[in-house]
Amino acid sequence: MDFRSVCKSLRGLARSPLPVGVPPESLFYSVPFDLCFPLASSLCPLMNQKEKHVDVNALKEAEFVCSLTTLVSLLFFHAAHFIGADLGANPNLHVRLVSLGTSATYQKLVLSSFHFSKRHYWILSLTDTGLFVGNALHHVGRDFLLPGLACLVFFPVSGYLLDRLRTRSYFDSLGDADALRSTAEETLKRFISYIMHEIRGPLSGTTLLAGDFHLSLQTLLQHELTEEEAAPGPRTESETVERHRKIKAQIARMVELTRLMRPQLDKMRGWLHQTIHFRDGEFFPLDWFVVSLHVARTAT
């Protein structure tokens, strides 16, 4: 049996003629009061929670208790009507009234799931209540006047409870997602701190080597060609002087390169030293950047 067949059955029950003379207890039978109070009692603990972040397992447990209480209340509700039918009440009337009340309650569940805003939900809910009560009065007659008035009071209250449950569940889910996001951010901060701590050692050694290499290149650049080195040999004196000039030019480029690299390495080392404390929530601006360019060409 699918959803459409259920709706057709309920519609047929609602439109079928009822016997004349509705008993006074139909007010109780048409409106599921025994469903309302257990449902409200099961929803209140979930709605009145004061914790800012609710665990997913606790939320699922509360929703399970609410659903189980609703099902038990429905069974108790139908059993009470069948027992009343066995005691001499009109079974057809009771079954029809129960079907009307149950179908209207389930309509609120559908509206609570498919809507776009608060205003949209309440427009749908109040319109549904008015149409439901008007349809029941049209098919049942004046005997449904008191139960219809009770429905006008009960169904908006049940709609409010369902909307409150949906809103509370939504915000609790957001709170749990926010907790997961905070955990992920904390893990990321620890990972960045660990990686920066591992990089700081090699970077410090590279900075020291760059400084020593810069000093060594400056010493070589200050070296002048002596007479012994310029003495005739396999090459002429002019070739030796020209070769020495080219070597000094290359050394000058390397000196300029190391001069430009050392401040950048010092900044990177200082930034890495600050990043180690990143997981403690110490945020800092990145006041440096790296530009890709040919340093050897720009130094000439």
C-alpha positions in Angstrom: 0.0 0.0 0.0 1.6 3.3 -1.1 1.0 6.8 0.0 -1.6 7.7 -2.6 -3.8 4.7 -1.6 -3.6 5.7 2.0 -4.7 9.3 1.1 -7.6 7.9 -1.0 -8.7 5.7 1.9 -8.6 8.6 4.3 -10.5 10.8 1.8 -13.1 8.2 1.4 -13.6 7.8 5.1 -13.9 11.6 5.5 -16.5 11.9 2.7 -18.6 8.9 3.7 -21.9 9.6 5.5 -21.9 9.4 9.2 -24.7 8.3 11.4 -26.9 11.0 12.9 -26.3 11.7 16.6 -22.7 12.1 17.6 -22.0 11.3 21.2 -20.5 14.0 23.4 -17.3 12.0 23.8 -16.6 12.6 20.1 -14.8 15.8 21.2 -12.2 13.6 22.8 -12.1 11.1 19.9 -11.8 13.7 17.1 -8.8 15.4 18.7 -5.9 13.1 19.9 -5.4 14.6 23.3 -3.8 11.4 24.5 -1.3 11.9 21.6 -0.8 15.6 22.4 0.4 15.3 26.0 3.0 12.5 25.5 4.3 14.2 22.4 4.6 17.5 24.2 6.3 15.7 27.2 8.8 14.0 24.9 9.5 17.3 23.0 10.0 19.5 26.1 13.3 18.0 27.2 14.7 18.5 23.7 13.4 22.1 23.4 14.5 23.2 26.8 18.1 22.1 26.6 20.5 24.8 27.8 23.7 23.4 26.4 25.2 25.4 23.6 26.6 22.4 21.8 24.7 19.1 21.8 26.3 15.9 20.9 24.9 14.1 17.9 24.4 10.9 19.8 22.3 12.7 22.5 20.3 14.4 19.8 19.6 11.1 18.0 18.6 9.5 21.3 16.2 12.3 22.1 14.6 12.1 18.6 14.3 8.3 19.0 12.5 8.8 22.3 10.2 11.3 20.7 9.4 9.1 17.8 8.9 6.1 20.0 6.6 8.0 22.3 4.6 9.2 19.3 4.1 5.7 18.0 3.1 4.4 21.4 0.6 7.2 21.8 -0.9 6.4 18.4 -1.3 2.8 19.3 -2.8 3.8 22.7 -5.1 6.2 20.9 -6.4 3.6 18.4 -6.8 1.0 21.1 -8.8 3.4 23.3 -11.2 4.0 20.4 -11.6 0.3 19.6 -12.2 -0.4 23.3 -14.8 2.3 23.3 -16.4 0.7 20.2 -16.5 -2.6 22.0 -18.3 -0.9 25.0 -21.1 0.2 22.8 -20.0 3.3 21.0 -20.4 3.7 17.3 -17.3 2.1 15.7 -17.7 3.7 12.3 -17.9 7.2 13.7 -14.9 6.6 16.0 -12.8 5.2 13.2 -13.6 8.1 10.9 -12.8 10.7 13.6 -9.6 9.0 14.4 -8.6 8.9 10.7 -9.4 12.6 10.4 -7.3 13.6 13.5 -4.4 11.3 12.5 -4.3 12.4 8.9 -4.3 16.1 10.0 -1.4 15.5 12.4 0.6 13.8 9.7 -0.1 16.7 7.3 1.7 18.9 9.8 4.7 16.6 9.6 4.8 17.0 5.9 4.5 20.8 6.1 7.3 20.8 8.7 9.6 19.1 6.3 8.8 21.0 3.1 8.8 24.8 3.5 11.2 27.7 2.8 10.8 30.1 5.7 8.9 30.6 8.9 6.2 32.8 7.3 5.8 30.2 4.5 5.4 27.4 7.1 2.8 29.2 9.2 0.8 30.2 6.1 0.7 26.6 4.9 0.0 25.3 8.4 -2.9 27.7 9.2 -4.3 27.3 5.7 -4.2 23.5 6.1 -6.0 23.7 9.4 -8.7 26.0 8.0 -9.2 23.8 5.0 -9.2 20.6 7.1 -11.8 21.9 9.6 -13.9 23.4 6.8 -13.9 20.1 4.9 -14.8 18.2 8.0 -17.7 20.6 8.8 -18.9 20.3 5.2 -19.0 16.5 5.1 -19.8 15.7 8.8 -22.2 18.6 9.5 -23.0 20.6 12.6 -22.2 17.6 14.8 -18.5 18.3 14.1 -18.7 21.9 15.3 -17.2 21.3 18.8 -14.5 18.9 17.5 -13.7 21.4 14.7 -13.2 24.2 17.2 -11.0 21.9 19.2 -9.0 21.2 16.1 -8.6 24.9 15.4 -6.9 25.1 18.8 -4.9 21.9 18.8 -3.5 21.7 15.3 -1.7 25.1 15.4 -0.2 24.0 18.8 1.0 20.8 17.3 2.3 22.7 14.3 4.2 24.9 16.7 5.7 22.0 18.5 6.8 20.3 15.3 8.3 23.6 14.0 10.1 24.0 17.4 11.5 20.5 17.2 12.7 21.0 13.6 14.4 24.4 14.5 16.0 22.9 17.6 17.3 19.9 15.7 18.7 22.2 13.0 20.6 24.4 15.4 21.8 21.5 17.4 23.2 20.0 14.2 24.9 23.3 13.4 26.4 23.3 16.9 27.8 19.9 16.4 29.2 20.9 13.0 30.7 23.9 14.6 32.4 21.7 17.2 33.8 19.5 14.4 35.0 22.5 12.6 36.8 23.8 15.7 38.4 20.4 16.2 39.6 20.4 12.6 41.0 23.9 12.9 42.8 22.9 16.0 44.3 19.9 14.3 45.3 22.0 11.3 47.0 24.5 13.6 48.9 21.7 15.4 50.0 20.2 12.0 51.2 23.6 10.7 53.1 24.2 14.0 54.7 20.8 13.8 55.7 21.3 10.1 57.1 24.7 10.8 59.1 23.4 13.7 60.6 20.7 11.4 61.4 23.3 8.7 62.9 25.8 11.1 66.0 23.7 11.7 67.1 23.2 8.1 66.2 26.8 7.3 68.3 28.1 10.2 71.3 26.0 8.9 70.7 27.3 5.3 70.7 30.9 6.7 74.0 30.3 8.5 75.6 28.7 5.4 74.4 31.5 3.2 76.0 34.0 5.6 79.3 32.1 5.6 79.2 31.7 1.9 78.6 35.5 1.5 81.6 36.3 3.6 83.8 33.8 1.7 82.7 35.3 -1.7 83.5 38.9 -0.4 86.9 37.7 0.6 87.5 36.2 -2.9 86.2 39.4 -4.5 88.7 41.5 -2.6 91.6 39.3 -3.8 93.9 40.9 -6.4 96.0 39.2 -9.0 99.6 39.0 -7.9 102.7 39.0 -10.1 103.4 35.4 -9.4 99.9 34.4 -10.5 100.2 36.7 -13.6 103.6 35.2 -14.5 103.8 33.7 -18.0 102.8 30.1 -18.2 100.6 28.0 -20.4 98.5 31.1 -21.0 99.7 34.6 -21.8 99.5 37.4 -19.3 96.5 39.0 -21.0 94.6 35.7 -21.1 95.3 35.3 -17.3 94.1 38.8 -16.5 91.0 38.4 -18.7 90.1 35.0 -17.0 90.6 36.6 -13.6 88.3 39.4 -14.5 85.6 37.0 -15.6 85.9 35.0 -12.4 85.6 38.2 -10.3 82.5 39.2 -12.3 80.9 35.8 -11.6 81.8 36.1 -7.9 80.3 39.6 -7.8 77.0 38.2 -9.1 77.1 35.5 -6.5 77.8 38.0 -3.8 74.8 40.1 -4.9 72.7 36.9 -5.0 73.6 35.9 -1.5 73.0 39.5 -0.3 69.5 39.4 -1.6 68.8 35.9 -0.3 70.0 36.5 3.3 67.2 39.0 4.3 64.6 36.7 2.8 65.9 33.7 4.7 66.0 35.7 7.9 62.4 36.8 7.4 61.3 33.2 6.7 63.1 32.0 9.8 61.4 34.7 11.9 58.0 33.9 10.3 58.5 30.2 11.1 59.4 31.0 14.6 56.1 32.9 15.0 54.1 30.1 13.2 55.1 27.6 15.9 52.8 29.5 18.3 50.0 29.4 15.7 48.0 26.8 17.5 47.8 29.1 20.6 45.6 31.4 18.7 48.3 34.1 18.1 47.5 35.4 14.6 50.0 37.7 12.9 50.2 39.5 9.6 52.4 38.2 6.8 54.5 41.3 6.1 56.7 39.7 3.4 56.2 38.0 0.1 58.4 36.2 -2.4 58.7 37.3 -6.0 59.9 35.0 -8.7 62.6 36.7 -10.7 66.1 36.1 -12.1 68.3 37.5 -9.4 71.6 37.0 -11.3 70.4 39.0 -14.2 68.9 41.8 -12.1 72.2 42.1 -10.1 74.2 42.9 -13.2 
